């Protein structure tokens, strides 16, 4: 029973409420916002010497819990992805496979398309631009929007914040645009 529970994905109606309870619990226990992007600031404040005013704050008091949380995310990802890996292929509908094939993505055997995400592709100009350009755009967007998808999408929407709603709509619109406009340009043919 427990073995089967750990080796297959959980349905949305279980994980969604659990994630919601985590967000509400963080707010109730210590008025903490659920989010990941602030960890970069905490790491810079902890490890970068210098006299940058933005990094001069008590990161232990405000951000240590968040750094421990993100460490748990990384460890949990390793446990779930390596130690409890599911040998079954990811369930993708036939319609989604056809749609991806029209974009040039024909390999749906792993979690991500191997033609796009491997070391050989990363060492090409196209792969380097995808990773560095994408990282820059995500970092800029996170700073500009005042948070990441998890912060706005989970805590901000639960708190009924209009800026979070606008930001989440923008995330979805940009993701759709990137899928249909950028992905065909980036997929090696």
Number of C-alpha atoms within 10 A of each C-alpha: 5 6 8 8 9 13 16 14 12 11 8 9 8 9 12 13 11 12 13 15 12 15 21 19 15 15 15 10 8 8 11 17 19 25 21 17 19 19 19 12 13 22 15 14 21 17 9 11 10 9 8 9 8 9 18 14 13 12 19 13 8 12 20 16 14 21 19 12 16 16 12 12 13 12 12 13 13 13 12 16 13 10 11 14 13 14 9 10 10 13 10 10 9 9 9 11 15 13 13 17 13 11 19 17 21 15 15 17 13 12 12 13 13 16 16 19 13 12 11 11 16 16 11 11 10 15 20 13 15 18 14 12 12 12 12 13 12 13 16 12 15 17 13 10 17 15 20 24 19 17 21 25 20 22 23 22 18 14 13 10 12 12 14 24 16 13 22 22 13 13 16 12 12 11 13 12 12 13 14 11 12 14 17 16 14 15 14 13 9
